[in-house]
Amino acid sequence: MADKTITVQQIGSPIRREASQRQTLIGLRLNKLHRVSTLEDTPSVRGMIAKVAHLVRVVDGQ
């Protein structure tokens, strides 16, 4: 069974956002605009993406 992954891209800046949102982006391995990160598709990662949904875009979810 192949591990499921999800690819996200940062489309918004964390400037003038709460510190927790900036830390969430760092946890998702995103800290610069247009950076792409491929992560394991787990409920915790989904929750992190939901927290900063206005700053990221899901590129691919397998």
N, C-alpha and C positions, 0 to 999 in steps of 0.2 A: 504494500500500500504506500503510495507516494504521499509525502507530507504536503499539505496544502499551504500555499503562500499567498500573500497579498502585496501588491506593489502600490505605493503611494508617492505622490509628488507634492512638494510644498508650493502653494500658489499665493500665499499671503505672508505678510511680514508680522513678526511678533512684537514690533515696536508699538508701544502704548497698549499692550495687552497685559493681563495679569501674569505675575511671575509663574504661576502654576501652568499656564498655557505654554510659556516659553520652555519650561522644564519638560512638559509633555512632548514637545517637538524634539527636544534633545534626546528624550527616551526613545522616540521613533527613528532616531538617527537622521533627523532633518534639522538643519540650522541655517540654511541659506536658501534663497529663492530658487525654484526650479530644480532643487536637488531631488533625486529619486532614491527610494529605499525599498528593498524587498524584505518582507518580514514574514514570520510564521503566523498563520491564520489561527489565532486563539481568541477566546473571549476577552482576555485582558487587552490584547492589541486592538480588538474591535472597539472596546470602551475608550481607549486612548484616542483612536481615530474619531470617535463620536464627540469627544471633548473638544477637539480642535477641527471639527468638520468644516468650519468656515475658513480655515487656513490651508487645508490639504485637499487633494483630489485623488480618488482611487483610480489608478491607471489600469490595473489588471488584478483580478481576483480569481485564482484558479482553485 
